Amino acid sequence: MSDNSKDLATVTSPYSDHEYPAGLANVSDDKVTDPGIEPHRVRMTDKSKKHEKAAVRQVAALFFLSMFGSAFALYAYFAFPIDANLDTVRNNTLFLGLGITLGLFGIGIGAVHWAKTLMPDAEVSEERHLTRGSEAKRAAAIEILALANQESGFTRRKLIRRSLYGALALFPLPGIIIFGDLGPNPANSLRHTFWANGTKSKPLRLTKDPDGALIKASDVTEGSVYHVIPEGLTEDNPRYLEEKSKAAVLLVRVDPKDLNEAADRKGWSYDGIVAYSKICTHVGCPVALYEQETHHLLCPCHQSTFDLNNGCKVIFGPATRPLPQLPITVDKDGYLIAQSDFHEPVGPSFWDRAAKTNSNGIEG
Amino acid sequence: MTTTAPSRQKNGFLAGTANYVDERVGVAGILKEFGRKIFPDHWSFMLGEVALYSFLVLLLSGTFLTFFFQPAMTMVHYDGVYAPLKGAQMSVAYASSLDITFQVRGGLLMRQVHHWAALLFVAAAGLHMLRVFFTGAFRKPRELNWVVGFVLFVLGMAAGFTGYSLPDDLLSGNGLRIIDGMIKGVPFIGPWISSLLFGGEFPGDNIVARLYSLHIMLIPALILVFLAVHLFMLVIHKHTHYSGPGRKDTNVVGYPLMPVYVAKAGGFFFIVFGVIMLVATFFTINPIWNYGGYDPSPVSAGTQPDWYIGFLDGLLRLAPTGLEVMVGDNTLSMNILWPMIIGIGFLLVVAIYPFIENWVTGDKREHHVLDRPRNAPTRTAIGAAGVTMYAVMWAAASTDLIATNFRMSLNQVLQTMQISLFVLPIAAFIITKRVALSLQRKDREIVLHGRESGRIVRLPHGEYIEVHEQLDEFDRYKLVDFKDYKPTLARPNAAGKITLGARIRSGLSKFYFEDRIAPVTQTELNEAIHHAHELHDEVQKAIEN
């Protein structure tokens, strides 16, 4: 202990330098005696010159093998170029990869073999000390802290200390708020889709994804399924993916007798043809699978299953809400058109999705 | 010991260089301190090394990829060599990923090295954590290093996910769509966070560049910092060793860093790198060209994330129908929040486990001798329960594939998983604990009575016995050297009250240590040896007659 320690009454440790409380441990005074480290077993390479020499040759051979591998990789880089023929990609990957692998393995296995056969393998014991500093060191450390405290007056000068805490608490806030422009207020963007662009006089027709062909109601045979996007939503639209993420629709024709339509949705289908949002109400994957026999729609991501005959109610899986329905009908030429936008937000649920739904529909 | 250091000449180039460096950096002191540091040997200590080396491989291969990858979501028409996508509209990010694959020599190889190394990094880190857990290496003084390692594991998952999302192909876009859906489900602020992350509506044209910043800068920098802290603490604490003759809490038994560990660990880096290279050479991973660029409408059946995100995806699937509820006019997506709560809660329990166990045992000693898992039956059983729970969450991410491959009903597979999530961990706990206790009993039996030799001897009075062979003292010590705890009663504090904390603690100590097998004592051993000698003499006499 240093001489300083006597000034610092608080430093005296409750424990001695080598013992901490053992808690619930059974500290036995009748422990089996430790026989000490096992005697070292001599290896063949330690006692036989012949084996030693063989090991040296093996290690060197591995290092030579590595050289060969690396050189082969260099050769392969030029000898197996890639061109428009995709087989060349395979050959390039294969031979370059094999060469590099050999270059790496040669060094790795050689070094380990060297260590295992030729370097000493007798186990050595080294003493450990407790992680905590010795009492003298701890006393010195505390003294430094006390001195720093006394010189700065950190504890004594409350005003300075507390105002510093305040300043430190506030200074990161601008650094957080400055990220505000990462994205706009989502506002009502989640409540409308591209289908809202249709009007009473010029409603949006349904088109096939991705070729954009119009769909005649008479062409939709029973049991067939169409992946649909709104007319006018084309790849050159700068918001193509954002709009498609909300407006994608699945169109199916079933026997009208099978459809159980809610009273307020009687006019939303056309002769057994129904259109539902393709975006899952769970976390937004496309509900891309249609089981023809059961009339179920299945989301391949988390297997939420929707019953098409019954307003796409959830019958299995983690989703809760039915898929939103797109009200459709036909125009005078027999093409399928949307009567309006969806009457509720599509896709995954969010906190205030149920609010303001009435202002959403554009019908009437 | 370096009396020759000041005189630099005569000893050639190496000595000259060493002298030059020492006079400027003082490297001799560092070498003296660490050059002969002892490291214990065991295969299970290499799991952390595998993780470390895969990370180095990730840095190397990742740097290569950054030179060719362009993290922009501007739409272009593909004009590369891959014919099936010719003319297709796609993002620059996806097009440049295809170019790396098909037009850069070694590009596909490096992409596959990077992806396989990432899978291995998280796997090795996870196995390393399990090794640390089951051997009790997290005990004092290493609790904080456990937390640092835990953070590294989580950072590894974050690095993996952000990287997975960069190519902007169909699968990565779908992964982001799921993240977006989960974020939107957060009460109050969900849509806001989603808008900030994606720079507006999903998918927007910012997300790839933003994830790229995180993936190549922020996350690797954090991993490097935490790695440095992790290794620094390793040096401070010195490595643990398994129980065995001569191994104590006050020493470390093994081989010196120089030259043995420099050769072994250095060589091992090349072996790990070589294995990754070999796997990347022969096995395709993430064939981004298969499904085209991201489009929110199509999706392929059987989509799955990389393995380490599987447990979160599985949790999403495990949520039963109808959890989403209305709170007044607002929607509370409990079908998303429950999985998040369970997933994060599971990880938090992992993070704080060392502190729980330490509080229960009250053992403030330093522990440097590792437990054999059987010698800490309750901890091992808790670990087995955790592993089982993780495995169920993980397997649940494959319900559809299990159902199709084994021709089972998807609904029944999922329901089985839902039940398994709660039942199997309990079963795993009970079975593991019983197995551990039985193994301890077997150890005791072997120590006291020796190993069965298969030699049957008939004694003069007609009794048949099997001759048991005694272990040598070194093998025996491995079986008797472990720490043993006893349950405690709740004790009143200074004010004479038994606090709730004390009650919980005594309850937990009972839970942990009620069933215990005490280590063999020297007295018991002496008696057993004495008895064995008597028997031996008797057998010997019988044989001679």
Boltz contact constraints between the chains, C-beta under 6 A:
constraints:
  - contact:
      token1: [A, 20]
      token2: [B, 364]
      max_distance: 6.0
  - contact:
      token1: [A, 20]
      token2: [B, 365]
      max_distance: 6.0
  - contact:
      token1: [A, 21]
      token2: [B, 364]
      max_distance: 6.0
  - contact:
      token1: [A, 22]
      token2: [B, 363]
      max_distance: 6.0
  - contact:
      token1: [A, 22]
      token2: [B, 365]
      max_distance: 6.0
  - contact:
      token1: [A, 23]
      token2: [B, 361]
      max_distance: 6.0
  - contact:
      token1: [A, 23]
      token2: [B, 362]
      max_distance: 6.0
  - contact:
      token1: [A, 23]
      token2: [B, 363]
      max_distance: 6.0
  - contact:
      token1: [A, 24]
      token2: [B, 361]
      max_distance: 6.0
  - contact:
      token1: [A, 24]
      token2: [B, 362]
      max_distance: 6.0
  - contact:
      token1: [A, 24]
      token2: [B, 485]
      max_distance: 6.0
  - contact:
      token1: [A, 24]
      token2: [B, 486]
      max_distance: 6.0
  - contact:
      token1: [A, 24]
      token2: [B, 488]
      max_distance: 6.0
  - contact:
      token1: [A, 24]
      token2: [B, 509]
      max_distance: 6.0
  - contact:
      token1: [A, 25]
      token2: [B, 363]
      max_distance: 6.0
  - contact:
      token1: [A, 25]
      token2: [B, 483]
      max_distance: 6.0
  - contact:
      token1: [A, 25]
      token2: [B, 485]
      max_distance: 6.0
  - contact:
      token1: [A, 26]
      token2: [B, 484]
      max_distance: 6.0
  - contact:
      token1: [A, 26]
      token2: [B, 486]
      max_distance: 6.0
  - contact:
      token1: [A, 30]
      token2: [B, 521]
      max_distance: 6.0
  - contact:
      token1: [A, 30]
      token2: [B, 522]
      max_distance: 6.0
  - contact:
      token1: [A, 30]
      token2: [B, 523]
      max_distance: 6.0
  - contact:
      token1: [A, 32]
      token2: [B, 480]
      max_distance: 6.0
  - contact:
      token1: [A, 32]
      token2: [B, 522]
      max_distance: 6.0
  - contact:
      token1: [A, 32]
      token2: [B, 525]
      max_distance: 6.0
  - contact:
      token1: [A, 35]
      token2: [B, 245]
      max_distance: 6.0
  - contact:
      token1: [A, 35]
      token2: [B, 473]
      max_distance: 6.0
  - contact:
      token1: [A, 35]
      token2: [B, 474]
      max_distance: 6.0
  - contact:
      token1: [A, 35]
      token2: [B, 477]
      max_distance: 6.0
  - contact:
      token1: [A, 36]
      token2: [B, 246]
      max_distance: 6.0
  - contact:
      token1: [A, 37]
      token2: [B, 246]
      max_distance: 6.0
  - contact:
      token1: [A, 38]
      token2: [B, 245]
      max_distance: 6.0
  - contact:
      token1: [A, 38]
      token2: [B, 474]
      max_distance: 6.0
  - contact:
      token1: [A, 77]
      token2: [B, 105]
      max_distance: 6.0
  - contact:
      token1: [A, 82]
      token2: [B, 105]
      max_distance: 6.0
  - contact:
      token1: [A, 84]
      token2: [B, 81]
      max_distance: 6.0
  - contact:
      token1: [A, 89]
      token2: [B, 102]
      max_distance: 6.0
  - contact:
      token1: [A, 89]
      token2: [B, 108]
      max_distance: 6.0
  - contact:
      token1: [A, 92]
      token2: [B, 105]
      max_distance: 6.0
  - contact:
      token1: [A, 93]
      token2: [B, 108]
      max_distance: 6.0
  - contact:
      token1: [A, 93]
      token2: [B, 109]
      max_distance: 6.0
  - contact:
      token1: [A, 96]
      token2: [B, 106]
      max_distance: 6.0
  - contact:
      token1: [A, 96]
      token2: [B, 109]
      max_distance: 6.0
  - contact:
      token1: [A, 97]
      token2: [B, 109]
      max_distance: 6.0
  - contact:
      token1: [A, 97]
      token2: [B, 277]
      max_distance: 6.0
  - contact:
      token1: [A, 97]
      token2: [B, 281]
      max_distance: 6.0
  - contact:
      token1: [A, 98]
      token2: [B, 281]
      max_distance: 6.0
  - contact:
      token1: [A, 100]
      token2: [B, 277]
      max_distance: 6.0
  - contact:
      token1: [A, 101]
      token2: [B, 274]
      max_distance: 6.0
  - contact:
      token1: [A, 101]
      token2: [B, 277]
      max_distance: 6.0
  - contact:
      token1: [A, 101]
      token2: [B, 278]
      max_distance: 6.0
  - contact:
      token1: [A, 104]
      token2: [B, 270]
      max_distance: 6.0
  - contact:
      token1: [A, 104]
      token2: [B, 273]
      max_distance: 6.0
  - contact:
      token1: [A, 104]
      token2: [B, 274]
      max_distance: 6.0
  - contact:
      token1: [A, 104]
      token2: [B, 277]
      max_distance: 6.0
  - contact:
      token1: [A, 105]
      token2: [B, 274]
      max_distance: 6.0
  - contact:
      token1: [A, 107]
      token2: [B, 270]
      max_distance: 6.0
  - contact:
      token1: [A, 108]
      token2: [B, 267]
      max_distance: 6.0
  - contact:
      token1: [A, 108]
      token2: [B, 270]
      max_distance: 6.0
  - contact:
      token1: [A, 108]
      token2: [B, 271]
      max_distance: 6.0
  - contact:
      token1: [A, 108]
      token2: [B, 274]
      max_distance: 6.0
  - contact:
      token1: [A, 111]
      token2: [B, 263]
      max_distance: 6.0
  - contact:
      token1: [A, 111]
      token2: [B, 266]
      max_distance: 6.0
  - contact:
      token1: [A, 111]
      token2: [B, 267]
      max_distance: 6.0
  - contact:
      token1: [A, 112]
      token2: [B, 264]
      max_distance: 6.0
  - contact:
      token1: [A, 112]
      token2: [B, 267]
      max_distance: 6.0
  - contact:
      token1: [A, 114]
      token2: [B, 263]
      max_distance: 6.0
  - contact:
      token1: [A, 115]
      token2: [B, 260]
      max_distance: 6.0
  - contact:
      token1: [A, 115]
      token2: [B, 263]
      max_distance: 6.0
  - contact:
      token1: [A, 115]
      token2: [B, 264]
      max_distance: 6.0
  - contact:
      token1: [A, 119]
      token2: [B, 259]
      max_distance: 6.0
  - contact:
      token1: [A, 119]
      token2: [B, 260]
      max_distance: 6.0
  - contact:
      token1: [A, 123]
      token2: [B, 253]
      max_distance: 6.0
  - contact:
      token1: [A, 124]
      token2: [B, 38]
      max_distance: 6.0
  - contact:
      token1: [A, 125]
      token2: [B, 251]
      max_distance: 6.0
  - contact:
      token1: [A, 125]
      token2: [B, 253]
      max_distance: 6.0
  - contact:
      token1: [A, 126]
      token2: [B, 38]
      max_distance: 6.0
  - contact:
      token1: [A, 126]
      token2: [B, 252]
      max_distance: 6.0
  - contact:
      token1: [A, 127]
      token2: [B, 251]
      max_distance: 6.0
  - contact:
      token1: [A, 128]
      token2: [B, 238]
      max_distance: 6.0
  - contact:
      token1: [A, 128]
      token2: [B, 250]
      max_distance: 6.0
  - contact:
      token1: [A, 128]
      token2: [B, 251]
      max_distance: 6.0
  - contact:
      token1: [A, 128]
      token2: [B, 252]
      max_distance: 6.0
  - contact:
      token1: [A, 131]
      token2: [B, 141]
      max_distance: 6.0
  - contact:
      token1: [A, 182]
      token2: [B, 196]
      max_distance: 6.0
  - contact:
      token1: [A, 183]
      token2: [B, 195]
      max_distance: 6.0
  - contact:
      token1: [A, 183]
      token2: [B, 196]
      max_distance: 6.0
  - contact:
      token1: [A, 183]
      token2: [B, 199]
      max_distance: 6.0
  - contact:
      token1: [A, 183]
      token2: [B, 200]
      max_distance: 6.0
  - contact:
      token1: [A, 184]
      token2: [B, 200]
      max_distance: 6.0
  - contact:
      token1: [A, 186]
      token2: [B, 191]
      max_distance: 6.0
  - contact:
      token1: [A, 186]
      token2: [B, 195]
      max_distance: 6.0
  - contact:
      token1: [A, 189]
      token2: [B, 201]
      max_distance: 6.0
  - contact:
      token1: [A, 209]
      token2: [B, 297]
      max_distance: 6.0
  - contact:
      token1: [A, 227]
      token2: [B, 297]
      max_distance: 6.0
  - contact:
      token1: [A, 235]
      token2: [B, 89]
      max_distance: 6.0
  - contact:
      token1: [A, 241]
      token2: [B, 203]
      max_distance: 6.0
  - contact:
      token1: [A, 242]
      token2: [B, 201]
      max_distance: 6.0
  - contact:
      token1: [A, 244]
      token2: [B, 296]
      max_distance: 6.0
  - contact:
      token1: [A, 245]
      token2: [B, 202]
      max_distance: 6.0
  - contact:
      token1: [A, 245]
      token2: [B, 296]
      max_distance: 6.0
  - contact:
      token1: [A, 248]
      token2: [B, 297]
      max_distance: 6.0
  - contact:
      token1: [A, 283]
      token2: [B, 178]
      max_distance: 6.0
  - contact:
      token1: [A, 283]
      token2: [B, 181]
      max_distance: 6.0
  - contact:
      token1: [A, 283]
      token2: [B, 182]
      max_distance: 6.0
  - contact:
      token1: [A, 284]
      token2: [B, 177]
      max_distance: 6.0
  - contact:
      token1: [A, 284]
      token2: [B, 181]
      max_distance: 6.0
  - contact:
      token1: [A, 285]
      token2: [B, 299]
      max_distance: 6.0
  - contact:
      token1: [A, 286]
      token2: [B, 297]
      max_distance: 6.0
  - contact:
      token1: [A, 286]
      token2: [B, 299]
      max_distance: 6.0
  - contact:
      token1: [A, 288]
      token2: [B, 299]
      max_distance: 6.0
  - contact:
      token1: [A, 300]
      token2: [B, 299]
      max_distance: 6.0
  - contact:
      token1: [A, 300]
      token2: [B, 301]
      max_distance: 6.0
  - contact:
      token1: [A, 302]
      token2: [B, 316]
      max_distance: 6.0
  - contact:
      token1: [A, 302]
      token2: [B, 317]
      max_distance: 6.0
  - contact:
      token1: [A, 303]
      token2: [B, 400]
      max_distance: 6.0
  - contact:
      token1: [A, 314]
      token2: [B, 321]
      max_distance: 6.0
  - contact:
      token1: [A, 316]
      token2: [B, 411]
      max_distance: 6.0
  - contact:
      token1: [A, 318]
      token2: [B, 319]
      max_distance: 6.0
  - contact:
      token1: [A, 318]
      token2: [B, 335]
      max_distance: 6.0
  - contact:
      token1: [A, 320]
      token2: [B, 322]
      max_distance: 6.0
  - contact:
      token1: [A, 320]
      token2: [B, 324]
      max_distance: 6.0
  - contact:
      token1: [A, 320]
      token2: [B, 335]
      max_distance: 6.0
  - contact:
      token1: [A, 348]
      token2: [B, 181]
      max_distance: 6.0
  - contact:
      token1: [A, 348]
      token2: [B, 184]
      max_distance: 6.0
  - contact:
      token1: [A, 349]
      token2: [B, 185]
      max_distance: 6.0
  - contact:
      token1: [A, 349]
      token2: [B, 324]
      max_distance: 6.0
  - contact:
      token1: [A, 349]
      token2: [B, 331]
      max_distance: 6.0
  - contact:
      token1: [A, 349]
      token2: [B, 333]
      max_distance: 6.0
  - contact:
      token1: [A, 350]
      token2: [B, 184]
      max_distance: 6.0
  - contact:
      token1: [A, 350]
      token2: [B, 190]
      max_distance: 6.0
  - contact:
      token1: [A, 350]
      token2: [B, 191]
      max_distance: 6.0
  - contact:
      token1: [A, 351]
      token2: [B, 187]
      max_distance: 6.0
  - contact:
      token1: [A, 351]
      token2: [B, 188]
      max_distance: 6.0
  - contact:
      token1: [A, 351]
      token2: [B, 190]
      max_distance: 6.0
  - contact:
      token1: [A, 351]
      token2: [B, 330]
      max_distance: 6.0
  - contact:
      token1: [A, 352]
      token2: [B, 330]
      max_distance: 6.0
  - contact:
      token1: [A, 353]
      token2: [B, 331]
      max_distance: 6.0
  - contact:
      token1: [A, 354]
      token2: [B, 329]
      max_distance: 6.0
  - contact:
      token1: [A, 354]
      token2: [B, 331]
      max_distance: 6.0
  - contact:
      token1: [A, 355]
      token2: [B, 329]
      max_distance: 6.0
